[in-house]
Amino acid sequence: TLSLMLAAAENNFITITDEESYNEAADFTNTYEININEHGKSSVSKCQAVRLDKSWFITAAHCIEPICDKVCSMQARLVVGPNYEMGITTTHTTATPKVFKNARAKVAQKNAAYDIALLYFPPKDSKFIFKDPSRNMWISEKTFLNRIPNFNVYHRAANGTNIPPILAINSKTHKMLRRSISVVSIWDGKRAVLNTKKPVFYSPKMHYLYTENFGIRQGISGSGVMTNTGELVAIVSAIGSLDKFGPNGKETIPIAFLASFDRYILDFIKEYVGRVEYKMADDTFIRNVPAKYSSLVDGVDRS
């Protein structure tokens, strides 16, 4: 028995420290907080998104559906500190957010397969905003620049640098990832890195990576899942639980579901984003699933 609960998210911008680790908050320069709301409605959807170039961000599709079926406004928070904040804001029409659809993906109530969408911040229709979050008031760009630690923070945020390569998995059989993974979570402006050494599995049926939950919770959908060698391997999608029944009775295992990339998603991204660096997962990245994990893999796929 598998029960899923979809998430929704938050994030900011900090300078890079070690591109080969992705286990500290300062390593995540590519994931941002996004706020989305439909015009005429006060409710705001908070998620996270990964920047793919200056104008395009990738996030979980459920973050923008059905909010952006009509006209919606979006804001990405790029730099946040104790008394300074910079973001990009834009108003989109229904045609601008791109949600991946594929005939092969049977999207049922408990299976949000291919839960991936692209967000476009067109330069001519977008503007930078500057704010003092401690006082909840707008500030000038000059005041903002006087408060940030160094100009590189502003430059990287404005130009969307430090873009991670995408790792795509094209396998017709279950696989286990030969990498550890981590994601960044932002709550009230504070960054925390969630990481795990637990096995990470790939399901060709669901087009998901999944693992025992390592802190993923409602509020961080769209966050980029990074390998310890610096590849963007998935987008945070959902959390759920698997009920297993054995000699000792019922055991409930919390599961994190991560929307992964394959060649279909890569083609979708490359259709809109100019330059995309990617790697196809070979046996240096993935391996066959050991027999001792077969019950977990079978249980998730049956649910």
Backbone bond lengths (Angstrom), bond angles and torsions (degrees), N, CA, C in turn:
res aa  C-N    CA-C-N  psi(-1)  N-CA   C-N-CA  omega(-1)  CA-C   N-CA-C  phi
1 T - - - 1.457 - - 1.519 108.42 -
2 L 1.308 116.74 127.30 1.461 120.75 -178.67 1.505 109.35 -125.53
3 S 1.323 116.94 124.62 1.458 120.12 176.40 1.513 109.06 -115.93
4 L 1.330 116.72 131.24 1.456 121.47 -177.69 1.517 111.03 -110.58
5 M 1.318 115.73 147.71 1.458 121.62 171.91 1.519 107.07 -133.69
6 L 1.323 117.23 117.53 1.457 119.94 -179.15 1.517 110.94 -72.18
7 A 1.329 114.94 148.38 1.455 121.36 -176.66 1.525 112.45 -99.43
8 A 1.332 117.81 -176.30 1.480 124.26 170.70 1.534 109.66 -164.20
9 A 1.333 125.84 150.30 1.488 123.69 -147.89 1.535 124.26 -133.35
10 E 1.391 116.75 -173.76 1.470 124.19 178.23 1.534 115.17 -157.71
11 N 1.398 119.13 158.83 1.498 122.72 174.23 1.539 119.47 178.24
12 N 1.370 118.87 177.21 1.471 127.23 -176.67 1.535 115.14 -144.70
13 F 1.346 116.16 -148.24 1.479 121.19 -177.20 1.521 110.31 -146.50
14 I 1.329 117.40 129.39 1.471 122.30 175.86 1.528 107.79 -140.27
15 T 1.319 117.77 156.25 1.479 120.24 -176.95 1.533 113.18 -71.07
16 I 1.328 114.90 152.80 1.459 121.58 -177.42 1.532 111.03 -71.40
17 T 1.316 117.15 148.66 1.466 120.54 174.21 1.531 110.67 -119.52
18 D 1.313 116.99 -53.90 1.466 119.97 -176.81 1.524 108.74 -140.66
19 E 1.321 116.66 105.47 1.460 120.65 -174.99 1.524 112.61 -66.47
20 E 1.320 118.23 -13.70 1.450 120.34 -177.52 1.538 113.26 -101.75
21 S 1.314 117.53 13.76 1.456 117.33 -178.57 1.523 112.72 -119.73
22 Y 1.313 117.71 -54.48 1.467 122.30 -176.30 1.525 111.57 50.22
23 N 1.305 115.25 51.38 1.459 119.70 175.90 1.517 112.20 -132.99
24 E 1.338 117.09 7.40 1.462 121.79 175.41 1.527 108.93 -127.45
25 A 1.320 115.82 154.67 1.462 120.33 -176.84 1.519 112.35 -57.00
26 A 1.333 117.34 -36.44 1.455 120.98 -176.43 1.529 112.86 -71.80
27 D 1.334 117.67 -9.14 1.460 120.23 178.40 1.530 112.39 -79.96
28 F 1.311 117.05 -19.20 1.468 120.93 -174.02 1.528 111.08 -93.71
29 T 1.319 116.50 84.60 1.463 120.38 179.23 1.520 111.39 -97.57
30 N 1.306 117.75 3.41 1.457 119.91 -172.48 1.529 113.98 -113.65
31 T 1.322 117.88 -2.81 1.463 121.29 -178.99 1.520 109.77 -112.30
32 Y 1.337 115.84 134.16 1.463 121.46 -174.03 1.519 110.49 -130.60
33 E 1.302 114.51 159.56 1.457 120.15 171.01 1.514 108.83 -79.88
34 I 1.334 117.30 137.63 1.459 120.72 172.94 1.524 109.64 -126.02
35 N 1.310 115.30 140.45 1.461 122.57 174.93 1.525 107.58 -115.50
36 I 1.314 117.47 132.18 1.464 122.21 -177.28 1.516 108.85 -131.73
37 N 1.329 115.73 133.46 1.461 118.37 174.54 1.521 110.72 -146.29
38 E 1.324 114.98 146.72 1.454 121.28 176.52 1.522 108.81 -80.57
39 H 1.327 116.79 138.04 1.461 120.38 -179.47 1.527 110.68 -57.91
40 G 1.314 115.24 137.78 1.451 120.86 178.94 1.507 113.93 88.33
41 K 1.328 116.60 -2.56 1.460 120.45 179.03 1.523 109.20 -124.26
42 S 1.325 115.80 141.71 1.463 120.25 -174.96 1.531 112.92 -85.88
43 S 1.332 117.50 -20.52 1.457 119.75 -177.00 1.526 110.78 -68.87
44 V 1.333 116.10 141.49 1.460 122.61 -177.86 1.521 109.25 -121.89
45 S 1.319 115.97 134.14 1.466 121.05 174.12 1.518 108.32 -94.21
46 K 1.329 116.41 123.09 1.468 121.64 178.79 1.521 109.10 -103.34
47 C 1.306 116.29 123.63 1.454 121.51 177.26 1.516 108.48 -140.10
48 Q 1.305 116.32 -171.54 1.453 121.91 173.51 1.516 108.11 -123.10
49 A 1.319 116.63 161.22 1.460 121.48 179.06 1.517 108.65 -149.38
50 V 1.321 116.01 150.45 1.458 122.31 179.11 1.523 108.36 -105.19
51 R 1.317 116.65 132.92 1.454 120.99 -178.18 1.526 110.03 -81.66
52 L 1.351 115.67 129.14 1.456 121.46 179.57 1.523 112.90 -104.39
53 D 1.326 117.19 -22.93 1.460 122.90 168.85 1.525 107.28 -166.25
54 K 1.311 117.86 -164.99 1.461 120.10 -173.02 1.521 112.49 -61.02
55 S 1.334 117.77 -32.77 1.461 120.91 -173.16 1.522 115.34 -113.78
56 W 1.343 118.02 -15.77 1.453 119.48 -174.18 1.529 112.21 -112.27
57 F 1.331 114.75 137.12 1.459 123.23 175.24 1.531 108.05 -123.62
58 I 1.313 117.13 151.03 1.464 121.38 175.92 1.520 108.65 -117.72
59 T 1.331 116.94 140.54 1.455 121.49 -175.69 1.527 108.96 -149.73
60 A 1.326 117.08 -174.51 1.467 121.57 175.26 1.525 109.20 -80.75
61 A 1.331 116.82 135.92 1.465 120.54 -177.47 1.525 112.00 -61.09
62 H 1.339 116.91 -34.90 1.464 117.36 -176.94 1.527 112.23 -69.41
63 C 1.336 116.53 -11.45 1.470 119.08 176.62 1.530 112.01 -70.81
64 I 1.342 116.55 -28.17 1.466 118.77 -175.42 1.526 113.28 -113.07
65 E 1.318 117.50 -5.17 1.459 120.38 176.38 1.523 110.04 -104.18
66 P 1.322 119.97 133.63 1.466 127.58 0.18 1.537 112.93 -94.44
67 I 1.334 117.38 14.06 1.466 120.94 -173.72 1.520 111.55 -53.73
68 C 1.328 116.41 -41.89 1.462 120.10 -174.72 1.521 113.48 -96.75
69 D 1.345 117.37 20.07 1.458 119.11 173.03 1.522 110.36 -65.27
70 K 1.325 115.13 -27.88 1.469 120.48 175.31 1.525 107.03 -110.85
71 V 1.314 118.62 -142.64 1.463 121.01 179.65 1.523 108.87 -89.54
72 C 1.328 116.79 130.82 1.447 119.71 179.40 1.523 110.37 -133.27
73 S 1.320 115.90 155.58 1.457 122.40 176.21 1.517 108.75 -107.24
74 M 1.333 115.56 144.32 1.451 120.47 -179.10 1.519 110.45 -132.81
75 Q 1.296 115.27 144.98 1.457 121.44 175.91 1.520 108.53 -136.37
76 A 1.326 116.12 130.47 1.461 121.46 174.84 1.523 108.16 -109.79
77 R 1.330 116.97 124.41 1.465 121.54 177.68 1.519 108.01 -88.61
78 L 1.337 116.02 115.10 1.453 121.04 -173.12 1.519 113.55 -98.95
79 V 1.309 117.62 -38.10 1.470 121.48 -179.25 1.517 107.81 -133.88
80 V 1.313 116.57 125.32 1.459 120.63 -179.72 1.519 108.88 -135.79
81 G 1.336 116.04 131.38 1.452 122.52 176.34 1.509 109.62 -139.57
82 P 1.313 118.44 -172.18 1.469 121.11 -176.71 1.528 113.56 -63.99
83 N 1.355 117.34 -34.18 1.465 119.28 -179.46 1.524 112.29 -136.55
84 Y 1.332 117.50 24.04 1.458 121.16 176.60 1.525 109.86 -148.40
85 E 1.299 114.61 148.44 1.456 120.71 178.25 1.515 108.43 -153.16
86 M 1.335 116.60 137.47 1.452 121.27 173.67 1.523 108.63 -128.47
87 G 1.317 115.64 142.08 1.457 118.93 178.42 1.512 110.82 -148.79
88 I 1.337 115.07 172.33 1.461 122.40 172.84 1.514 106.62 -114.90
89 T 1.306 117.13 135.71 1.457 120.48 177.76 1.521 109.36 -129.00
90 T 1.327 116.55 145.89 1.463 121.20 179.68 1.516 109.14 -156.38
91 T 1.332 115.84 159.28 1.457 122.52 175.04 1.519 107.92 -113.63
92 H 1.321 116.50 128.88 1.451 121.65 -175.10 1.520 111.44 -110.84
93 T 1.334 115.46 154.09 1.457 121.19 168.90 1.524 107.83 -94.48
94 T 1.319 116.16 177.29 1.462 119.71 -176.55 1.526 111.72 -63.24
95 A 1.322 118.09 -25.42 1.465 120.17 -174.35 1.524 113.38 -81.55
96 T 1.322 117.93 -14.20 1.461 119.31 -170.24 1.527 114.46 -78.85
97 P 1.331 121.67 -49.70 1.463 118.60 176.48 1.527 109.72 -67.08
98 K 1.320 117.11 133.71 1.455 121.47 -178.25 1.524 109.02 -109.21
99 V 1.317 117.53 115.93 1.453 122.36 -179.84 1.522 108.26 -106.24
100 F 1.320 116.69 127.23 1.461 120.27 -176.70 1.519 110.77 -70.65
101 K 1.322 115.40 126.75 1.460 122.22 175.31 1.527 107.92 -123.41
102 N 1.314 117.65 140.23 1.449 120.39 -179.27 1.523 108.88 -150.47
103 A 1.319 115.65 133.76 1.466 120.18 -176.57 1.522 111.77 -62.22
104 R 1.327 116.97 -25.54 1.457 120.44 -178.65 1.527 112.02 -75.43
105 A 1.321 116.27 -18.94 1.464 119.91 -176.17 1.524 110.12 -90.68
106 K 1.306 116.41 110.03 1.459 120.65 177.57 1.526 107.98 -88.93
107 V 1.316 115.24 98.20 1.460 119.69 -174.59 1.525 108.95 -87.88
108 A 1.325 115.31 98.50 1.460 120.98 178.52 1.520 109.47 -98.23
109 Q 1.298 116.50 179.27 1.462 120.86 -176.21 1.522 112.02 -58.75
110 K 1.331 117.22 -35.75 1.459 120.30 -177.48 1.530 112.05 -108.02
111 N 1.322 117.13 18.95 1.460 119.58 -178.70 1.515 109.43 -144.11
112 A 1.329 116.64 92.91 1.463 121.13 -179.99 1.524 109.57 -89.99
113 A 1.348 116.66 55.31 1.456 121.15 -176.88 1.525 110.44 -57.94
114 Y 1.345 115.36 144.61 1.458 121.08 -177.94 1.532 110.99 57.55
115 D 1.301 116.00 45.58 1.472 121.70 -179.62 1.528 109.35 -78.69
116 I 1.340 116.75 66.97 1.461 121.88 -173.75 1.519 110.05 -136.60
117 A 1.335 116.10 138.90 1.461 121.62 178.43 1.523 110.04 -144.08
118 L 1.323 115.69 154.39 1.462 122.45 175.51 1.519 109.68 -108.00
119 L 1.324 115.70 140.83 1.463 121.96 176.37 1.521 108.73 -117.22
120 Y 1.322 116.05 132.98 1.466 121.35 -178.20 1.521 110.20 -109.53
121 F 1.319 115.80 125.51 1.461 122.24 173.59 1.527 107.59 -109.14
122 P 1.343 118.23 87.59 1.468 120.33 -176.47 1.520 111.04 -64.98
123 P 1.329 118.25 129.30 1.470 120.68 -177.29 1.519 113.92 -52.92
124 K 1.327 117.63 -41.73 1.469 119.41 -175.42 1.529 112.45 -72.15
125 D 1.321 117.52 -22.78 1.463 120.85 -178.74 1.525 113.18 -106.58
126 S 1.321 116.51 0.78 1.461 120.52 -178.42 1.520 110.17 -109.48
127 K 1.295 115.84 156.26 1.460 119.55 177.73 1.518 110.16 -142.86
128 F 1.332 114.66 149.12 1.457 120.18 174.91 1.522 108.93 -81.54
129 I 1.306 115.23 141.88 1.463 120.87 177.23 1.520 108.20 -125.70
130 F 1.321 115.76 148.06 1.464 121.65 -177.61 1.524 107.95 -129.71
131 K 1.323 116.13 138.39 1.457 120.26 -171.33 1.517 110.46 -149.19
132 D 1.311 116.02 152.55 1.464 122.97 170.43 1.523 106.25 -101.68
133 P 1.348 118.81 99.70 1.468 120.22 -175.57 1.521 113.23 -66.55
134 S 1.329 117.38 -25.60 1.463 119.73 -179.59 1.524 111.55 -68.55
135 R 1.348 115.82 -29.23 1.469 120.47 179.60 1.525 112.76 -111.56
136 N 1.340 115.98 -2.13 1.461 121.41 -178.75 1.529 111.68 54.29
137 M 1.333 115.22 49.05 1.463 119.71 -179.81 1.530 109.96 -138.20
138 W 1.349 115.92 153.20 1.457 121.49 179.48 1.523 110.13 -75.18
139 I 1.335 115.53 146.08 1.462 120.30 175.57 1.528 108.35 -130.55
140 S 1.317 116.06 164.13 1.464 120.44 179.28 1.535 110.18 -79.31
141 E 1.332 116.04 163.04 1.453 120.01 176.54 1.531 110.49 -62.06
142 K 1.331 116.36 -37.00 1.466 120.25 178.96 1.523 110.77 -61.28
143 T 1.331 116.96 -45.21 1.473 120.92 178.47 1.520 110.52 -62.99
144 F 1.336 116.20 -42.02 1.454 121.05 178.04 1.527 111.06 -58.77
145 L 1.346 116.52 -46.79 1.460 120.75 -177.95 1.524 112.29 -64.83
146 N 1.323 116.40 -28.95 1.466 120.44 177.73 1.527 112.23 -74.16
147 R 1.320 116.63 -18.26 1.459 120.13 -175.54 1.527 114.06 -100.12
148 I 1.332 118.26 -27.82 1.459 119.23 -176.90 1.528 110.42 -71.25
149 P 1.323 117.78 153.39 1.471 121.41 -176.09 1.519 113.77 -61.68
150 N 1.344 117.84 -40.34 1.466 120.17 178.90 1.518 109.81 -158.20
151 F 1.329 115.52 160.90 1.458 120.93 -174.80 1.525 112.09 -67.92
152 N 1.331 117.85 -26.10 1.460 120.08 -179.03 1.526 112.45 -60.64
153 V 1.331 116.53 -33.38 1.459 120.48 177.94 1.523 109.61 -59.97
154 Y 1.325 115.87 -48.39 1.459 121.73 179.82 1.526 110.39 -63.95
155 H 1.328 116.70 -45.95 1.459 121.18 -176.54 1.526 111.33 -61.62
156 R 1.332 116.81 -46.24 1.456 120.19 -179.14 1.521 111.74 -65.75
157 A 1.314 116.47 -39.85 1.463 119.85 -179.80 1.520 110.96 -66.29
158 A 1.339 116.93 -44.70 1.459 121.29 -176.60 1.520 112.08 -67.74
159 N 1.332 117.09 -32.45 1.459 120.78 -174.19 1.523 114.09 -102.97
160 G 1.312 117.23 -4.60 1.454 120.59 175.38 1.510 113.85 64.31
161 T 1.322 117.48 50.64 1.459 120.87 178.89 1.531 110.38 -91.70
162 N 1.321 116.91 -175.46 1.468 122.72 -176.01 1.527 111.60 58.24
163 I 1.344 115.32 49.31 1.459 120.78 -179.07 1.528 109.13 -84.52
164 P 1.328 118.13 127.03 1.468 119.88 -177.35 1.526 111.79 -79.79
165 P 1.336 118.11 149.77 1.467 120.00 171.79 1.528 109.57 -73.03
166 I 1.318 116.27 147.71 1.465 121.92 178.35 1.522 109.74 -89.94
167 L 1.325 116.60 137.06 1.454 122.22 174.75 1.526 108.02 -105.98
168 A 1.342 116.55 116.67 1.461 121.26 -178.10 1.524 110.19 -106.84
169 I 1.329 115.50 141.69 1.466 121.70 -179.59 1.523 109.27 -115.72
170 N 1.330 117.05 117.85 1.463 122.29 177.19 1.524 108.47 -117.78
171 S 1.299 115.62 87.02 1.459 120.36 -178.74 1.520 109.62 -133.71
172 K 1.317 116.59 140.05 1.457 121.03 177.87 1.521 111.22 -92.51
173 T 1.321 116.45 -2.82 1.460 121.17 179.01 1.526 109.92 -124.33
174 H 1.323 116.70 161.12 1.455 121.12 177.77 1.523 110.25 -62.20
175 K 1.317 115.37 142.26 1.454 121.01 178.79 1.523 109.67 -134.98
176 M 1.326 115.55 163.82 1.459 121.69 172.73 1.520 107.73 -120.39
177 L 1.313 116.41 136.63 1.458 121.85 -176.82 1.527 110.44 -75.14
178 R 1.331 116.40 135.71 1.461 120.97 176.53 1.534 110.46 -91.72
179 R 1.266 118.21 36.64 1.467 123.23 -179.25 1.519 108.99 -142.96
180 S 1.323 117.06 153.18 1.457 120.44 167.08 1.526 107.24 -87.91
181 I 1.317 117.14 158.30 1.466 121.03 -176.79 1.520 110.67 -128.84
182 S 1.332 114.99 160.00 1.462 121.07 176.02 1.516 109.28 -152.63
183 V 1.321 115.98 155.64 1.462 122.76 174.30 1.527 107.62 -134.48
184 V 1.322 116.26 161.86 1.458 119.93 177.08 1.526 108.77 -109.42
185 S 1.304 116.08 140.03 1.463 122.74 179.49 1.519 108.71 -123.47
186 I 1.332 116.34 133.16 1.473 120.57 179.26 1.520 109.23 -118.73
187 W 1.302 116.06 126.61 1.465 121.91 176.16 1.528 107.71 -132.29
188 D 1.334 115.61 120.52 1.473 121.03 178.79 1.527 111.66 54.16
189 G 1.344 115.86 40.50 1.456 120.78 177.05 1.511 115.18 80.85
190 K 1.330 118.37 0.14 1.460 121.14 -179.31 1.524 110.15 -104.15
191 R 1.342 115.75 129.79 1.447 121.93 179.99 1.517 111.45 -90.69
192 A 1.317 114.48 141.26 1.469 120.65 173.11 1.519 107.87 -141.54
193 V 1.313 116.59 135.91 1.454 120.88 178.14 1.521 109.28 -97.13
194 L 1.328 115.83 130.49 1.446 122.47 175.91 1.523 107.21 -106.07
195 N 1.311 117.85 125.27 1.464 119.37 178.36 1.521 109.82 -139.20
196 T 1.320 114.58 163.75 1.465 119.47 -176.70 1.521 110.79 -147.92
197 K 1.304 115.11 147.98 1.457 122.34 172.75 1.530 110.22 -104.92
198 K 1.345 116.43 2.38 1.461 120.79 178.78 1.528 109.92 -68.19
199 P 1.331 118.30 154.35 1.465 120.95 178.51 1.534 111.10 -61.02
200 V 1.327 115.55 141.25 1.463 122.49 177.97 1.520 107.34 -115.41
201 F 1.337 116.85 125.72 1.454 121.84 -174.47 1.531 110.91 -111.25
202 Y 1.342 114.81 154.28 1.466 121.07 175.12 1.517 109.02 -114.10
203 S 1.340 116.48 130.52 1.462 121.95 177.35 1.527 109.01 -108.51
204 P 1.342 118.27 115.02 1.462 119.89 177.84 1.524 112.23 -69.47
205 K 1.314 116.93 -23.27 1.462 121.12 179.01 1.522 111.17 -69.35
206 M 1.325 116.75 -43.51 1.459 120.99 -175.55 1.523 113.28 -99.36
207 H 1.337 117.40 -11.84 1.469 121.42 -175.69 1.531 110.20 60.59
208 Y 1.314 115.38 40.19 1.459 121.86 -179.40 1.525 110.08 -124.79
209 L 1.337 115.37 151.12 1.452 121.39 157.39 1.514 105.75 -94.85
210 Y 1.320 117.88 144.92 1.454 119.15 176.17 1.520 109.17 -147.45
211 T 1.317 114.49 154.93 1.453 121.53 -178.66 1.518 108.20 -157.40
212 E 1.324 116.18 168.16 1.467 118.47 173.03 1.517 107.94 -59.89
213 N 1.314 115.95 135.00 1.466 119.38 -173.04 1.528 111.47 -59.56
214 F 1.331 115.50 135.34 1.464 120.66 -176.34 1.528 111.40 -121.52
215 G 1.320 115.66 28.36 1.459 120.16 177.57 1.506 114.32 121.04
216 I 1.341 118.00 -5.42 1.465 121.58 176.44 1.523 108.09 -59.69
217 R 1.306 116.36 133.59 1.463 120.27 178.86 1.520 109.80 -145.15
218 Q 1.296 115.31 169.41 1.451 120.34 179.19 1.525 108.37 -60.70
219 G 1.329 116.14 125.43 1.452 119.82 -179.09 1.510 114.29 125.28
220 I 1.344 118.22 -7.98 1.468 118.08 179.20 1.525 112.35 -127.09
221 S 1.325 117.91 27.22 1.463 120.10 173.31 1.517 110.00 -58.66
222 G 1.317 116.38 146.07 1.455 121.52 178.41 1.512 114.08 89.30
223 S 1.332 117.41 -9.58 1.459 120.23 178.63 1.527 109.78 -66.53
224 G 1.338 116.54 145.30 1.451 120.39 -179.91 1.514 111.99 -78.64
225 V 1.324 116.05 133.13 1.460 121.59 175.97 1.522 107.16 -93.39
226 M 1.323 116.76 116.26 1.459 121.95 -174.70 1.526 110.74 -108.29
227 T 1.334 115.74 140.79 1.459 119.61 171.98 1.522 108.53 -81.33
228 N 1.323 115.96 165.42 1.465 119.81 178.94 1.528 112.03 -72.41
229 T 1.348 117.61 -6.68 1.469 120.37 174.83 1.521 111.78 -106.87
230 G 1.341 117.12 13.01 1.456 120.61 167.52 1.504 117.92 93.53
231 E 1.345 119.16 14.11 1.460 120.53 178.15 1.525 111.08 -98.64
232 L 1.324 115.37 143.11 1.461 121.41 172.33 1.525 107.00 -82.67
233 V 1.324 117.22 110.68 1.460 120.65 -171.15 1.520 113.04 -106.17
234 A 1.348 117.95 -17.05 1.466 120.00 -178.22 1.521 110.00 -169.17
235 I 1.334 114.89 173.88 1.461 123.57 176.27 1.525 107.79 -121.52
236 V 1.327 117.52 132.59 1.466 120.61 179.01 1.526 109.61 -58.81
237 S 1.320 116.17 127.57 1.456 120.30 -175.37 1.528 113.67 -120.28
238 A 1.327 117.49 -53.80 1.466 118.84 -172.20 1.520 111.14 -154.76
239 I 1.317 114.67 165.25 1.457 122.06 172.53 1.522 107.87 -126.11
240 G 1.316 116.22 150.65 1.454 119.47 -178.86 1.513 110.61 -159.94
241 S 1.311 116.10 -166.82 1.464 119.84 179.51 1.515 109.39 -146.55
242 L 1.309 115.08 147.83 1.461 122.09 178.62 1.514 108.42 -116.80
243 D 1.325 116.77 122.19 1.460 121.64 178.02 1.521 109.48 -93.89
244 K 1.330 116.14 119.25 1.458 121.43 178.27 1.524 109.01 -113.48
245 F 1.315 115.50 139.77 1.456 120.37 -179.95 1.524 109.14 -115.70
246 G 1.335 116.06 123.64 1.451 121.21 -178.88 1.509 111.21 -138.52
247 P 1.324 116.77 -162.92 1.473 121.41 -178.48 1.518 113.06 -58.78
248 N 1.318 116.51 -30.87 1.466 120.26 -178.75 1.521 112.95 -95.41
249 G 1.329 116.59 14.04 1.448 120.34 178.53 1.523 112.67 95.18
250 K 1.307 115.71 -155.19 1.457 122.58 -175.49 1.528 111.21 -80.68
251 E 1.331 115.26 132.46 1.460 121.50 174.92 1.533 108.11 -124.23
252 T 1.313 117.64 125.33 1.461 121.92 -179.94 1.524 109.65 -102.63
253 I 1.324 115.71 122.49 1.459 121.47 -178.57 1.527 108.91 -109.75
254 P 1.341 118.65 119.06 1.467 120.10 176.53 1.527 109.98 -72.61
255 I 1.321 116.77 136.47 1.458 122.12 -175.63 1.524 110.23 -124.90
256 A 1.343 116.73 138.30 1.467 122.16 171.64 1.521 108.03 -103.94
257 F 1.335 117.15 129.36 1.461 122.76 179.51 1.520 109.91 -108.33
258 L 1.333 115.96 129.04 1.455 122.80 -171.41 1.524 108.73 -126.34
259 A 1.330 116.92 117.32 1.469 121.46 -177.38 1.523 109.72 -69.84
260 S 1.336 116.38 114.23 1.462 120.67 -173.17 1.523 111.55 -96.33
261 F 1.337 114.87 173.44 1.456 122.21 -177.94 1.528 110.32 -104.56
262 D 1.331 116.92 142.25 1.454 122.34 170.27 1.525 107.53 -137.04
263 R 1.323 118.12 -170.28 1.461 119.35 -174.71 1.524 112.05 -66.46
264 Y 1.337 117.06 -29.07 1.458 119.95 178.75 1.524 110.98 -68.08
265 I 1.336 115.40 -42.98 1.458 119.74 177.51 1.527 110.39 -66.26
266 L 1.337 117.21 -39.41 1.465 120.22 178.14 1.523 111.00 -60.95
267 D 1.337 117.28 -43.91 1.467 120.31 178.22 1.522 110.91 -62.25
268 F 1.323 115.55 -39.25 1.462 121.08 177.44 1.526 111.08 -61.40
269 I 1.323 116.59 -46.21 1.462 120.76 179.94 1.526 111.21 -65.32
270 K 1.339 116.30 -45.87 1.465 120.16 -176.43 1.520 112.78 -66.72
271 E 1.327 116.97 -20.95 1.460 120.94 177.02 1.523 111.69 -64.67
272 Y 1.343 116.07 -28.98 1.468 120.31 -175.25 1.527 113.72 -113.72
273 V 1.313 117.09 -37.07 1.466 120.76 -175.49 1.525 108.67 -92.78
274 G 1.332 116.34 131.97 1.457 121.43 -174.40 1.509 115.13 -56.96
275 R 1.324 117.53 -66.03 1.469 121.36 -176.55 1.524 109.38 -117.69
276 V 1.313 115.63 120.12 1.458 120.91 -179.38 1.519 109.06 -122.04
277 E 1.312 116.87 118.49 1.460 120.55 174.98 1.524 108.11 -89.15
278 Y 1.331 116.54 130.92 1.460 118.67 -178.05 1.523 110.96 -147.84
279 K 1.335 114.46 162.52 1.456 122.83 175.04 1.523 107.62 -130.83
280 M 1.324 116.51 142.89 1.457 120.79 173.46 1.526 107.43 -95.56
281 A 1.316 115.83 128.79 1.467 120.26 -175.72 1.530 111.20 -67.63
282 D 1.330 116.20 119.52 1.467 121.50 174.34 1.526 108.15 -108.70
283 D 1.332 117.08 -164.64 1.461 118.39 -175.76 1.524 113.93 -72.34
284 T 1.328 117.05 -2.51 1.469 118.33 171.40 1.524 111.08 -82.38
285 F 1.345 116.38 -16.29 1.464 121.16 -179.67 1.527 112.90 -107.08
286 I 1.335 117.37 -32.02 1.464 120.77 -175.32 1.526 110.03 -132.75
287 R 1.326 115.64 157.95 1.455 122.16 179.79 1.518 109.25 -143.81
288 N 1.333 117.09 167.44 1.455 120.40 175.51 1.527 110.16 -67.51
289 V 1.314 115.91 153.03 1.469 120.87 -177.61 1.530 109.47 -79.68
290 P 1.325 118.58 123.27 1.469 121.21 177.09 1.529 111.41 -60.61
291 A 1.304 116.15 149.72 1.462 121.94 -175.36 1.532 112.80 -57.67
292 K 1.329 117.10 -31.13 1.473 119.15 -176.04 1.523 112.90 -66.42
293 Y 1.355 117.44 -14.98 1.463 120.74 179.40 1.530 111.96 -103.07
294 S 1.324 118.09 3.71 1.465 120.64 -172.98 1.528 112.78 -61.98
295 S 1.322 117.71 -35.24 1.470 119.71 -178.49 1.526 111.03 -67.22
296 L 1.329 117.15 -37.26 1.462 120.69 177.67 1.519 110.32 -66.41
297 V 1.337 116.24 -46.71 1.464 121.23 -179.81 1.519 111.03 -61.72
298 D 1.326 117.29 -46.69 1.466 121.22 -179.84 1.534 110.89 -64.15
299 G 1.331 116.30 -38.79 1.456 120.30 -179.03 1.513 112.72 -64.16
300 V 1.324 116.70 -41.22 1.465 120.46 179.47 1.521 110.33 -68.00
301 D 1.311 118.22 -44.17 1.466 120.94 -178.88 1.518 113.37 -66.90
302 R 1.334 118.01 -29.88 1.465 120.41 178.99 1.510 112.24 -74.78
303 S 1.320 117.95 -21.18 1.467 121.33 -171.35 1.517 111.33 -79.73
